[in-house]
Amino acid sequence: MHILLLGKNGQLGWELQRSLSVLGRVTALSHDSTQLCGDFAHPDAVADSMRALRPDVIVNAAAHTAVDKAESEPARARLLNATTPGVLAQEAARLGAWLVHYSTDYVFDGSGDQPWKETDATGPLSVYGATKLEGEQLIQQSGCQHLILRTSWVYAARGGNFAKTMLRLAQEREHLTVIDDQWGVPIGADLLADVTAHALRQLQVRPQDGGLYHCVAAGQTTWHAYAKYVIEHAAKAQTAINIKAKEVAPVPTSAFPTPAWRPLNSRLDTSRLRATFGLTLPPWQQGVARMLTEIL
């Protein structure tokens, strides 16, 4: 199997280079690759690369993920999150290749308090969410064989993430304030990459299992509870770390105005994914603890 991986240098792309290697030959491209084009700002050139390589599977880990910045550059966000993924899908259909694509909890309006199912009505509140939803729709309309994984709150030991930010602030300040009315589930990029590889292996023998799925770790939390877990775990695991923060206070989303509106309910129901692919998804704390052990 020949796999083309796009977005190799991101948190997820880095982990996918590892997880996909057991399935076959992986050609990994980034936006600054030279011999072949992986720059989503140039969809025609990306399509030319696909035709030259003729992969069996295309895994798209590239996206415009700067949620607030997308509000001021909607055309670019649409190009990277919708137009170019749509081109990937068209080329995948012509090649008879599988396309794996990642989407987001931001396609929902964040109402209610129940985990969102794949069949629930969408209603994005931001440019980012709207462009990611359009990307999903273009892939589904292309007729290509596809696997779309909606996910949320992705982190990794490599690169910046919420946990690292909280640890840094906790060593600088005695008082922290963190949002407590946004609910969701953190997932490690390593777990998301491993689920991808597992699903791809099954799809080779059961192509009828393709489609749209939700993929996050088990459980649920708020950013405030997530921050407290990180700080408390770090303090216990690494005595050398100097935690100054004596209080981590909960505040509403309104305390931190941003250009893009964040959904308050980002819980995702993973029952379809677990049932179809025979998976047991670990509690979110397990992955976060492992990541903290790696970075401390």
N, C-alpha and C positions, 0 to 999 in steps of 0.2 A: 504494500500500500504506500502510495506517495501522498504526503500531507503537506499542503501549503499553509503556513502559519503567518498571519498578518498581525502586526503590532507586537513584535517579539520582545521589545524592551520595556513594556509596561509591567505592572505587578503581576497581572494574570498571564501575559505573554511569556514572562520569564519562567513561571511555573509550568506552563504548557510545553515549553521546550523539553522539560524533564518528563512530564507525564505521557506525552504523545510519542516519545522515542521508542517505547516498547511496542508500538503498533506498526511501525514501518519507517521509511525514510522521511525525514522532516526537512523541508526547505523553509527557513524562517526569514521574514523580511520585516523591516521597520520603515518609518517614513523617510529615513535618510540612506536607505540601501542604494548602492550605486549601479551594479550591473543589471538588476531588475528593479522595477518600481513598486514600492509599497506605500507610497504617499497618497492618502485618500483625497488630497486636494486635486489630484489628477486622475480621475476615474478611468479615462480612456487608456492611460498608460498602465494602470493597474490591470485592466482587462487584457492588454497586450501581454503582460507578464503571465497571466493565467493561461492564455492561449499557448505561450511558449513552453510553459511547464507541464500543462495538461495533468494536473493533480487529480487524484481520486477523491480527496477530501480537502476542502478549504475551511480553515478555522479562523474566524475573524475576531481578534482581540483588540482591534483598533477602534477608537471612538473619540469624539469630542466630549470629554467628561468634566470640563470646567463649567459647572452648573450656573454659577452667577455670570461668568463671562459670556455664556451663550445668549443671555438676555440682550447684550449689546452687539452681538454678531450673529444674528439668527441665520443669515445666509450661509455663513461658514459652518455653523452647527448642522444645518440641514444637509449640506454637502457631505460632511464627514459621517453623520449618523443615519442618513436616509438615502441620499442619491447614490453614493458609492456602494453601500451595501446592496442597493437595488441592482446595480451593475454587476456586482459579484454574483448575485442570485441568477441573473440572466445568463451569465457565462457558465455558471455551475449547471444550469439546465441544459445548455448546449453541449457541455462536456459529459453530462450524465454523472456529475460529481455531487457529493454531499456538501452542504454548507452548514457549518456550525456558527451560530451568532449569539451574542450576549446582549440582553436587554435589561430593563430596570423596573424597580418598584415605582419610579416616577411616572409611569404610564397611568397610574391611578390617581384619584383625587384626594386620597388620604382620609376619607370619611369613615365613620363607624369604628368598631373596635374588633372586628373579626378578620382573621387572615384572608387575604384575597386569593380567589381561585382563578385558574386560567380562563374560565368561562365568564367571569364577572365583567361588567361594563367598564371600559376605560374612561378616563377623563383627566388628562394631564394638566397640571397647573403652571407649567413652565415651558420655555422654549426647548430646554433639554429633554423634558418628558415627551413633548409633542414630536420632536424629531426622532427620538428613539422609537416611538410608537409607529411613525411613518416608515421607519426602517423595517420594523417587524412586518408591516402590511405589504410592503414591496416584495419582501422575500416570500411571503405566503402566496402572493399573487403571481409570482414568477413561474410557479409549477416545479421548481427544483426540489430535490429531496433535501430536507432541512431539519435541523435541531436548533430551536431557539430556547435559551435558558435565561429566564428573568431572575435577577438576583438583586442583592442590596448590601450596603454597608461593607464593601469588600476591603480587606486589609491584607498586608503582607509584611514579613520581617524586612524585606528589601524596599527601600523608598520610604516616603513619608506616610503617616497614617494617624488616625485619631488617638490611638493609644500612646504613640510616641509624643504627640503634642501634649497630652494630659500629663505624662511623666515629666516632660520638660517644665511645664507650668507649675507642677506640684513641687518642683525643686527650686522654683523662683519666687513663688507667692505663698502667703499664709492662707489666703481666702480665694477660692475658685467658685465660679458660677457656671453651671452646665444645664442645658435644656432638658426638661423632664416631661414634656408633653408630646414628644415625637417617639413613636414606638416602632421597633423593627428588630432585625436579627443580624448580627455581624457574621460574616463568613470569610474564612481565610482563602486567599487565592490558591493555596495548595490544595485545599479540599475541592474547590470549584474545578480546578484542573484535573484532579483525579476522577471526579464524577464525569467530566467530559470524556476522558479516555475510556472509562468503563462503559458509558453509553454508546460511544462510537463502536466499540468492539461488539456490543449486542446488535447495533443497527446493521452491521455487515451480514448478519444471519436473519435478523428480523426487521427489515426496512419499514414494515408497517408501524413500528414503534416511534417513528419520527414525529415531529410536531413541536408544539409549544409546552414548556414546563417551567415550574417555579423551583428554584434551587437556592436554599439557604440552610444554615445549620439549624439544629433543633432549639426550641425555646423562644423566648422573646425578652426584650429589655428596652430601656430608654437610654438616651445618651448619658443622662445623669447616673443611672445605675451602672452603665458600662464604665464610665470614668471611675466611679468608686471601686468597682471590681479591679480595674487595672492598677490603681494606686495602692489599694490594700494588698493585692497579690505581690506587687513589686516590693513593697515594704517588708513583707514576710520572706520573700524568696531571696532578696539581696540586701543584706544588712548594711552594705557599704553605701547604698543609695541614700541620699540625704533628703527625705521628704519634709518640706517646710509646711505644706498645706495642712492646716488644722481643721479646715471646714471646706466641704464641697457642697455648695448650696444649690438647690433646685430652682430653676427659673423657667418661665414660659418662653415659647418661640418668639413672642413679641419683644422680648428683652434684647434679641439680637437681630434687628432688621437686616434683610439681605435683598439683593435685586431679584432673586428667584424665590418663589414660594416653595417651601418644603412640605411634602405630605405629612400629616400628623400620624397617620396609620400606614406604616410600611410593612406590616406583617404579611408574609406570603405563605400560603398553604402548599406544602410539598407532598401531599398524600399521593397525587398522581405520579410524580417522579419516583417516589419510593416504591409504589406498587408495580409500576411498569418495569423498572430496572432492578428490583430486588435489593434496594439500598436501605441501610440504617444510617441516618445522618446523626452525627454526634452533637451533644449540647454545645452551644456557642462558647461556653466558658472553657471547654477543653482546648479548642483551637487557639483562643486568646492566650491561655496559660502557656501553651507550647511556644507561641510567638514571643511572649515576654521572656521565657527562659532563653530563647535564642538571642534576643537583643540586649539583655541585661548583662 
